[in-house]
Amino acid sequence: MSAWLTLVGIGEDGFTGLGKQARRALLGAQRIYGSPRQLDLLPRCVTATREQWPRPFSLEPVLAQRGAPVCVLASGDPMLYGVGASLARQLDVTELRVLPAPSSYSLAAARLGWPLQDVVTLSVVARPVAALAAHFFTGQRLLVLSNDATSPGAIAQCLRERGFGPSRMTVLEHLGGAAERRLDGHAVDNFEGCADLNLVAIQCQAEAGAPRLARVAGLPDNAYRHDGQLTKRDVRAVTLARLAPQPGELLWDVGAGSGSIGIEWMRAHPSCRALAIESDPGRQAFIEHNRDVLGVPGLQLIRGRAPDALHGLEQPDAIFIGGGVTRADVLHTCWTQLKPGGRLIANAVTVQSELALVQWRERHGGELTRLHIAHAQPLGEFDTWRQALPITLLEAVKPLDA
């Protein structure tokens, strides 16, 4: 089928800012879909029926017009946090023609003199502001699409709460249009009275004494709220290295405790996903707190106890078992549900849990590693080594033909 649907990226300069192909497509369309603001940018000479997006949002009205000349309006580049990505998943590429305009990111970079390839582009449009925290590093530049007029204030609060109050913030409103306006300040300032259509530019700067939270595994233990059921920093770093997160992969963090493994798995790459399985209500609250503070609010909490809570979950690429390996069928269920080629890592502290790993390895294979970690601590006028409990780590990779 030839292209019947044209996605037109339109900026604040409206119809006059469009290229010849985009104007021709709009003039020849039978129906045009878009938001009220976008539809109002079209002149009277565009005679097509104008359709606002339904609430709740749905693509069905557009898809029902298959074969007729239809246009969809989008802000700037339709394939960048836009409706184009959703339509591309529903249609064959031959049915779709995309005519982008400069994105808000491009216009903002031009106004600020920021090389776009060196900037992290994010969005809080129908997304939690807490997710920005994973990108807060001194010197990092962020461009953030706002959801509405309240977004700059919420972003400033998020920066302050995480020790980034000195960060410079610029709110750019109505980019590319006659009402374009720029507001400069810092995250400690009060951003009120902003326009609904805005983008926030941030030059991150941590305050003195702010926690140093890297992307690599092994965040400080005090970065987490916990009751002692926490995979400690050095063991966590080794465990994540063995789990080896890859973009787009899903982890099960079984017996999650504070959620530290799942959280650092997701911090490894924005597209990594994790399910934290935890039955204790107090620890569930820790997980909810930690995932937001550390910038991965998308971590999904499964309230239940393995193995029963594991049934019906999406098949994972990797599994970490931090507790419960002595319970009947936990290891078996995890291994059965793991994708072929997936990685399973289990940590044991007690004699009984270590024996369970040894027996499982005899049947299924894998590698056992024992970790001994000691920390220097005072002993009178001197220091001595205090040995932490040794950790036995099982690492197994499921055969591709399993």
C-alpha positions as CSV (number, residue, x, y, z in Angstrom):
1,M,0.0,0.0,0.0
2,S,1.3,3.5,-0.9
3,A,1.5,6.2,1.8
4,W,-1.9,7.4,2.7
5,L,-1.0,9.0,6.0
6,T,1.3,12.1,6.2
7,L,2.7,13.2,9.6
8,V,3.4,16.9,9.4
9,G,5.7,18.5,12.0
10,I,4.5,22.0,12.6
11,G,6.1,24.7,14.7
12,E,4.9,27.8,16.5
13,D,5.3,29.7,13.2
14,G,2.4,27.6,11.8
15,F,1.4,27.0,8.2
16,T,3.7,29.7,6.8
17,G,6.8,27.9,8.3
18,L,6.0,24.7,6.5
19,G,7.8,23.4,3.4
20,K,6.0,22.9,0.1
21,Q,5.5,19.2,0.6
22,A,3.8,19.7,4.0
23,R,1.6,22.5,2.8
24,R,0.5,20.4,-0.3
25,A,-0.3,17.4,1.9
26,L,-2.5,19.5,4.2
27,L,-4.3,21.2,1.3
28,G,-5.0,17.8,-0.2
29,A,-6.1,15.9,2.9
30,Q,-9.6,14.8,3.7
31,R,-9.1,14.8,7.4
32,I,-6.4,16.3,9.7
33,Y,-5.9,15.1,13.3
34,G,-4.1,17.1,16.0
35,S,-4.4,18.9,19.3
36,P,-6.6,22.0,19.4
37,R,-3.5,24.3,19.5
38,Q,-2.0,22.6,16.4
39,L,-5.3,22.7,14.4
40,D,-5.7,26.4,15.2
41,L,-2.4,27.1,13.4
42,L,-4.0,26.1,10.1
43,P,-5.4,28.8,7.8
44,R,-8.9,28.8,6.3
45,C,-7.5,27.6,2.9
46,V,-7.0,24.2,4.5
47,T,-10.5,22.8,4.0
48,A,-10.0,19.3,5.4
49,T,-12.2,18.1,8.3
50,R,-10.3,18.9,11.5
51,E,-10.4,16.2,14.2
52,Q,-9.1,16.6,17.7
53,W,-7.5,13.7,19.4
54,P,-10.0,11.7,21.6
55,R,-9.8,11.5,25.3
56,P,-8.4,9.1,26.4
57,F,-6.0,9.3,23.6
58,S,-6.4,6.7,20.9
59,L,-5.0,6.1,17.4
60,E,-8.2,4.2,16.3
61,P,-9.8,7.2,14.6
62,V,-6.8,7.6,12.3
63,L,-6.4,3.9,11.6
64,A,-10.1,3.7,10.7
65,Q,-9.4,6.1,7.8
66,R,-6.8,3.7,6.2
67,G,-6.5,4.4,2.5
68,A,-7.9,7.9,2.6
69,P,-5.6,11.0,2.4
70,V,-5.1,11.8,6.0
71,C,-2.7,14.1,7.8
72,V,-1.6,14.1,11.5
73,L,-0.1,17.2,13.0
74,A,2.8,16.9,15.5
75,S,5.0,19.4,17.2
76,G,8.4,19.7,15.5
77,D,9.7,16.2,14.7
78,P,6.9,13.6,14.9
79,M,9.4,10.8,15.5
80,L,11.0,12.4,18.6
81,Y,8.8,11.9,21.6
82,G,5.9,12.3,19.2
83,V,2.9,10.5,17.8
84,G,4.9,9.3,14.9
85,A,6.6,6.5,16.9
86,S,3.2,5.2,18.0
87,L,1.8,5.2,14.5
88,A,5.0,3.6,13.1
89,R,4.3,0.6,15.4
90,Q,0.9,0.2,13.9
91,L,1.6,0.7,10.2
92,D,3.9,-0.5,7.5
93,V,6.5,2.0,6.7
94,T,5.2,2.2,3.1
95,E,1.9,3.6,4.4
96,L,3.5,6.5,6.2
97,R,5.2,9.7,5.1
98,V,6.9,11.8,7.7
99,L,7.7,15.5,7.1
100,P,9.5,16.8,10.2
101,A,10.1,20.4,11.3
102,P,12.9,21.5,13.6
103,S,12.3,19.9,17.0
104,S,12.1,21.9,20.2
105,Y,15.4,20.4,21.2
106,S,17.0,21.8,18.0
107,L,15.6,25.2,18.5
108,A,16.6,25.3,22.2
109,A,20.2,24.2,21.3
110,A,20.3,26.9,18.7
111,R,19.2,29.6,21.2
112,L,21.6,28.4,23.9
113,G,24.6,27.6,21.7
114,W,24.7,24.1,22.9
115,P,26.0,21.3,20.6
116,L,23.0,19.0,20.5
117,Q,25.2,15.9,20.3
118,D,26.6,16.7,23.8
119,V,23.2,17.2,25.4
120,V,20.9,14.6,27.0
121,T,17.3,15.1,25.7
122,L,14.5,14.1,28.0
123,S,10.8,14.5,28.4
124,V,8.4,14.8,31.4
125,V,5.3,14.8,29.1
126,A,3.1,12.2,30.9
127,R,6.3,10.9,32.5
128,P,7.4,11.2,36.2
129,V,9.8,14.0,37.0
130,A,11.7,11.7,39.3
131,A,13.2,9.9,36.3
132,L,15.3,13.0,35.5
133,A,17.4,12.3,38.7
134,A,19.3,9.5,37.0
135,H,20.9,12.1,34.7
136,F,22.0,14.6,37.3
137,F,25.8,14.9,37.1
138,T,27.9,18.1,37.5
139,G,28.6,19.6,34.0
140,Q,25.8,17.5,32.3
141,R,23.5,19.5,30.1
142,L,19.8,18.5,29.8
143,L,17.0,19.6,27.6
144,V,13.6,18.6,29.0
145,L,10.2,18.8,27.3
146,S,7.7,20.0,29.9
147,N,4.3,18.6,30.5
148,D,2.7,22.0,31.3
149,A,3.3,25.2,33.2
150,T,4.0,23.5,36.5
151,S,6.9,21.4,35.1
152,P,9.7,23.9,35.6
153,G,8.9,24.3,39.2
154,A,8.7,20.5,39.7
155,I,12.0,20.0,37.9
156,A,13.6,22.7,40.1
157,Q,12.3,21.0,43.2
158,C,13.7,17.6,42.0
159,L,17.1,19.2,41.5
160,R,17.1,20.8,45.0
161,E,16.0,17.6,46.7
162,R,18.9,15.7,45.2
163,G,21.6,18.3,46.0
164,F,21.6,20.2,42.7
165,G,20.2,23.5,43.8
166,P,23.1,25.5,42.1
167,S,22.1,24.2,38.7
168,R,21.4,26.8,36.1
169,M,17.9,26.6,34.5
170,T,16.5,28.3,31.4
171,V,12.8,28.0,30.6
172,L,12.1,28.5,26.8
173,E,8.5,29.2,26.0
174,H,6.8,29.0,22.6
175,L,10.0,28.3,20.7
176,G,9.9,29.5,17.2
177,G,6.8,31.6,17.6
178,A,5.9,35.2,18.1
179,A,5.3,34.7,21.8
180,E,8.8,33.1,22.4
181,R,10.1,34.0,25.8
182,R,13.2,33.1,27.9
183,L,13.4,32.9,31.7
184,D,16.9,32.3,33.3
185,G,17.6,31.3,36.9
186,H,18.8,28.5,39.1
187,A,17.0,25.5,40.6
188,V,16.8,27.4,44.0
189,D,14.6,30.0,42.3
190,N,10.8,30.1,42.0
191,F,9.5,29.3,38.5
192,E,5.9,30.4,38.5
193,G,3.8,31.9,35.7
194,C,5.4,29.9,32.9
195,A,3.5,29.1,29.7
196,D,2.1,25.6,29.3
197,L,4.2,25.2,26.2
198,N,7.8,25.2,27.4
199,L,11.1,23.4,27.4
200,V,13.6,23.5,30.3
201,A,17.3,23.6,29.8
202,I,19.5,22.6,32.7
203,Q,23.2,22.9,33.3
204,C,23.7,20.5,36.3
205,Q,25.8,21.6,39.2
206,A,25.9,19.7,42.5
207,E,26.2,21.6,45.8
208,A,29.2,21.0,48.1
209,G,28.8,17.7,49.9
210,A,26.1,16.3,47.6
211,P,26.3,12.5,47.2
212,R,28.4,11.3,44.2
213,L,26.2,8.8,42.4
214,A,27.8,7.3,39.4
215,R,26.2,5.3,36.5
216,V,28.4,2.3,37.2
217,A,27.3,-0.3,39.7
218,G,28.2,0.1,43.4
219,L,26.4,3.2,44.8
220,P,27.2,4.0,48.4
221,D,25.1,2.0,50.8
222,N,23.8,5.2,52.4
223,A,22.2,6.1,49.0
224,Y,19.5,3.6,50.0
225,R,16.9,3.5,52.7
226,H,17.0,0.0,54.1
227,D,16.6,-2.2,57.3
228,G,19.9,-4.0,56.8
229,Q,18.6,-6.3,54.1
230,L,20.8,-4.7,51.5
231,T,23.3,-6.2,49.0
232,K,26.4,-4.2,50.2
233,R,28.3,-1.9,47.8
234,D,31.2,-4.2,46.8
235,V,29.1,-7.3,46.5
236,R,26.6,-5.3,44.5
237,A,29.2,-4.1,42.0
238,V,30.4,-7.7,41.5
239,T,26.8,-8.9,41.1
240,L,25.9,-6.3,38.5
241,A,29.1,-7.0,36.6
242,R,28.0,-10.7,36.4
243,L,24.4,-9.8,35.4
244,A,25.8,-7.6,32.6
245,P,22.8,-5.4,31.8
246,Q,22.2,-4.6,28.1
247,P,19.9,-2.0,26.6
248,G,16.3,-3.0,26.6
249,E,16.7,-6.1,28.8
250,L,14.4,-7.1,31.7
251,L,15.7,-8.2,35.2
252,W,13.8,-10.0,37.9
253,D,15.2,-8.9,41.3
254,V,13.8,-11.7,43.5
255,G,13.7,-11.1,47.3
256,A,14.6,-7.5,46.4
257,G,15.0,-6.1,49.9
258,S,15.8,-2.4,49.3
259,G,15.7,-2.9,45.5
260,S,19.3,-2.0,45.0
261,I,20.1,-4.6,42.3
262,G,17.1,-3.7,40.2
263,I,17.7,0.0,40.7
264,E,21.3,-0.1,39.6
265,W,20.4,-2.4,36.7
266,M,18.0,0.3,35.4
267,R,20.5,3.1,36.0
268,A,22.9,1.3,33.6
269,H,20.8,2.3,30.6
270,P,17.5,4.3,30.2
271,S,15.9,1.3,28.4
272,C,16.7,-1.3,31.0
273,R,13.7,-2.6,32.9
274,A,13.4,-4.4,36.2
275,L,10.7,-6.1,38.4
276,A,11.4,-6.1,42.1
277,I,9.7,-9.1,43.9
278,E,9.3,-8.4,47.6
279,S,6.8,-9.7,50.2
280,D,7.6,-7.5,53.2
281,P,5.5,-4.3,53.4
282,G,8.3,-2.3,55.1
283,R,10.8,-3.2,52.4
284,Q,8.3,-2.5,49.7
285,A,8.1,1.0,51.0
286,F,11.9,1.2,50.9
287,I,11.9,0.1,47.3
288,E,9.3,2.8,46.4
289,H,11.4,5.5,48.1
290,N,14.7,4.3,46.6
291,R,13.6,4.0,43.0
292,D,12.2,7.6,43.0
293,V,15.2,9.2,44.7
294,L,17.7,7.3,42.5
295,G,15.9,8.2,39.2
296,V,14.2,5.0,38.2
297,P,10.5,5.4,39.1
298,G,9.7,2.9,36.3
299,L,11.0,0.0,38.4
300,Q,7.9,-2.2,38.9
301,L,7.2,-3.6,42.4
302,I,5.7,-7.0,42.6
303,R,4.1,-7.4,46.0
304,G,4.5,-11.1,46.8
305,R,6.7,-14.0,47.7
306,A,8.6,-16.2,45.4
307,P,8.0,-18.6,43.8
308,D,4.2,-18.0,43.8
309,A,4.6,-14.3,42.8
310,L,6.7,-15.2,39.8
311,H,4.0,-16.9,37.8
312,G,2.6,-14.9,34.9
313,L,5.3,-12.3,34.9
314,E,7.1,-11.3,31.7
315,Q,10.0,-13.6,30.8
316,P,13.2,-12.0,31.9
317,D,16.7,-11.7,30.3
318,A,18.4,-12.0,33.7
319,I,17.5,-12.9,37.3
320,F,19.1,-12.0,40.6
321,I,18.0,-14.0,43.7
322,G,19.1,-12.2,46.8
323,G,17.1,-14.2,49.2
324,G,14.9,-17.3,49.4
325,V,17.0,-19.8,47.6
326,T,16.3,-22.4,50.2
327,R,12.5,-22.2,49.6
328,A,11.1,-25.0,47.5
329,D,11.1,-24.3,43.8
330,V,12.5,-20.8,43.8
331,L,15.6,-21.7,41.9
332,H,13.7,-24.1,39.7
333,T,11.0,-21.6,38.8
334,C,13.5,-18.9,38.1
335,W,15.5,-21.2,35.8
336,T,12.4,-22.4,34.0
337,Q,11.1,-18.8,33.4
338,L,14.5,-17.4,32.3
339,K,15.0,-16.8,28.6
340,P,17.4,-19.1,26.7
341,G,20.8,-17.4,26.9
342,G,19.8,-15.5,30.0
343,R,21.9,-15.1,33.1
344,L,21.0,-16.2,36.6
345,I,22.9,-14.9,39.7
346,A,22.1,-16.0,43.2
347,N,23.9,-14.9,46.4
348,A,24.0,-17.0,49.6
349,V,25.2,-16.1,53.1
350,T,23.9,-19.0,55.3
351,V,25.2,-22.6,55.2
352,Q,21.8,-23.8,54.1
353,S,21.5,-21.3,51.2
354,E,25.0,-22.1,50.1
355,L,24.2,-25.8,50.1
356,A,21.2,-25.1,48.0
357,L,23.4,-23.4,45.4
358,V,26.0,-26.2,45.4
359,Q,23.3,-28.8,44.9
360,W,21.6,-26.8,42.1
361,R,25.0,-26.4,40.4
362,E,25.6,-30.2,40.4
363,R,22.4,-30.6,38.4
364,H,22.5,-27.6,36.1
365,G,26.1,-26.3,36.0
366,G,27.4,-22.8,36.5
367,E,30.2,-21.2,38.4
368,L,30.5,-20.7,42.1
369,T,32.5,-17.8,43.5
370,R,33.1,-17.0,47.2
371,L,33.7,-13.3,48.1
372,H,35.5,-12.3,51.3
373,I,35.5,-8.6,52.0
374,A,37.1,-6.9,55.0
375,H,37.1,-3.3,56.2
376,A,39.6,-1.5,58.3
377,Q,38.1,-0.5,61.7
378,P,39.5,0.9,64.9
379,L,40.9,-1.5,67.5
380,G,42.0,0.6,70.5
381,E,44.7,2.9,69.3
382,F,45.2,0.9,66.1
383,D,43.2,-0.4,63.2
384,T,42.3,-4.0,62.3
385,W,40.5,-5.8,59.5
386,R,36.8,-6.6,60.3
387,Q,35.6,-9.5,58.0
388,A,32.1,-9.1,56.6
389,L,30.1,-12.3,56.2
390,P,31.4,-14.2,53.2
391,I,29.1,-14.4,50.1
392,T,28.8,-17.4,47.8
393,L,27.7,-16.3,44.4
394,L,26.3,-18.7,41.8
395,E,26.4,-17.6,38.1
396,A,24.7,-19.7,35.4
397,V,23.8,-19.0,31.8
398,K,20.8,-20.9,30.4
399,P,21.7,-22.8,27.2
400,L,20.2,-21.4,24.0
401,D,18.6,-24.8,23.3
402,A,17.0,-25.2,26.7
